[in-house]
Amino acid sequence: MRKTLSSMGRTIARNLTVIAVVLTIAVSPALAALPKNYGEFKARYAQEGQTPEGAAKLYFDAVFCYINPDTRAEGSKMLRYSLRLRQGWEFSANNRTFVERMEDPDREYLFRSYAVGATPQNNYAMDRNNYRLDIIKRWSGHSSGDLQLQLRNGGADNPRPILLRKFDGLWFVTNNSSTFVDVRRPAAMENRTDHDADYDDMNYGGKKSK
């Protein structure tokens, strides 16, 4: 009887270990550093872009590559691919606000606010080579026919949507407009007053996102 109970105990322990490993994999997907160049980005896209969540993460990777002046040229190619845009997309009137906010060091926190754990209180601190997005909902009922992902944002009360569509087996972002709208300002900017013209570029008219 003791041998039987002992054997059963070992079996249960093994099963619990397997379950724990499976759960760990489910909640902690493998992360990769930012791609070093467009070639690496495109190679990763062939694999990670097979899911809308992977495509969304690569879109933000491309944004962070563009934000860095040292990798901006490569980041431009990455965003062109991720958004299915034509060469010279940065100079299009449709993308003017998007580009301006990526190139403005005092507004890049808009994009950092999507990283898990980035909040106004910690000035949207995050590691660009080791971050996750909190995608809380998939919705396929959008009027455009595109798939909508809702992303939690550390500087807004409500999730922000992005739209994606599948082309030739890969997902691409078709509408990113919600990813660069205003969020609550970082704590370090809270004391900047609206009547002081020196802070006009940072105050955004004193508006705060709700």
N, C-alpha and C positions, 0 to 999 in steps of 0.2 A: 504493500500500500504506500509506504514511504517513497519507494522508487518511482511508483506511478505519479505521485504528487510532485516529486522532484522533477520528473520528466515533463509534466504538464507546466510546471513553473518556468522551466527553461524555454519551452515552446512559446509561452505567453510573452516572455521577455524578448525573444527574438522577433515576434510579431509586432510588439510595441516599438521596437527599434526600427523596423522597416517602416511602420506608419509614421514615426517621427521624422525619418529621413525624407519620406514622400512629402509630408507637410512642409518641411523646411524648404524643399525645392520649389513647392508651389508658391510660397510667400516670399521667397528670396531668389528671384531670377538672376542669372549671371549678368554682371555689368561689365561694360568695356569702356576703356578710356576714350576720349574724343579721337576721332580719326585724324591721322596726321596729314592726309592729303585726299584729293578727290578719288584717286584710284582705290584707296583703302575704304573710303566711304561707299563707293559703288559696289565693291565686293561684299561688304557687310549688308548692303541694301538687298542684294540678291537673296540673302537668307532671312534677315530680320524684317525686311519689307513684306514678307509673306503674311504677316498679321498686321491689322490696323494699329495695334498697340506698339509693335516694333517700328512701324513707319512714323508714328507720332514721336517716339523717342529719338529717332534719327533726325527728324525735323528740328528738334531742340538742339541736338548735337551740332547740326549745321548752323543754327543761329549762334551758338556759342563760339564756333569756329570763325564766323563772320565778325562777331563782336571784337575778337582779338585782332588788332592790326597786323600782327605777324602772320596770321593764317587767313586774312580776309579774302584774298584772291581765291584760295581754295574753298573757303566757306561760301563764296558767291556761286561757285560751280555746284556745290552741294545743295544749296537752296534752289538753284535753278532746276536741279534734278528732282528734288523732293516735292517742289511745287509745280513741276511740269511747265516751266516758263521758258521764254525764248532768250537768246543772248541779248544782253543789254537791259535785262529786266530791272536793274537797280535805278535806271533813269526814267522808268515809266511813272507817269503821274499817279497811277493806281497803287504803286508801291512806295510812294514818297514818304508817307508817315512811318511805315514799317522800317524803311532804311534809316530814316533820321533817328528813330528811337534805338535802333541797334548801334548806330555810330555815336550816340551821345552817351558818354560815361556816366552821366547823372540820371540816365533813364534805363540803363540796361537791367536794373533790378526788376523791371517789369517782367522780364523773361526768367530771372532767377526765382521769382515768386511761385513758379510752378513746381519747383523741386520739393520733395517731401522734407519737412522740417524747416523750410525757409519761411520766416515770418517777419513782420515789421520790427518786432522786439529785438531780433538778432540781426537786423539790417539785411535780411534775406541772404544770410550766409549759406553757402553751399559749395560743394566740391564739383566742379564741372567734369572731372574725370571719374566721379563716383556718386551718381545721383539717381533718384527714381522719380517717376511721375505717379501720381495717385489718380488713376483712371477709375471713376466711380460708376460709370454707366455707359453702355453701348445702346444706341437707338437707331433703328433702320427705317423709321417712319418719316424722315424729313421730306419736305415737299420736293426737294431737288433730286431725290432718289439716292443721295449720298448717305454714307454711314456717319452718324454723329457719335463722337466720343466726348464725354463730359469729364473735364479735368478739375480736380480740386486745386484751389489757389490760396496760398497762405495769406494773401492780402485782400481777399474779397470774401463776402459772406456766401455767395452762390458760386457753384462750379461754372467753369467757362468751357464753351463747346468749340470743337474743331470738326471740320467735315473732311471725309476721305472717300476716295473712290478707287476701285480696283481696275487696273489696266494690265492685261497680259500676265496675270498671276501675282502682281505686286500692288500694294496699296500706296496711294499718294495723297498728300494733303491738297484739297481743293479750295478750302476756305480757312485761312489762319487769322482772320481779322480780330478775333477775340483774344488772341495771344499777346497783343501789344496795346490793349486799352489800359487806362489808368487803374492802379490799385492803391491801397493805403501807402503813404510814404514811409520809408524806413525811419526808425526812431531817431537816427542821426540828423534827419531833415525836419523833424517836427517843429523845431524852434525857428525855422525860417519863416519870416512874416510876409504877408501878402503886400504890405505897403512899401516894402523895401525892394526897389527896382533891381538891386544887385542879385536878387534871387528869383527873378521872373522865370528863368528857364527851368528852375527846379520846383517852383510852386504850382505850376499848371493852373494858375488862376485860383489857387486855394482849394480846388476841388479834391475830394477824397472819394474813393470808390466804396460803394456799399454792397 
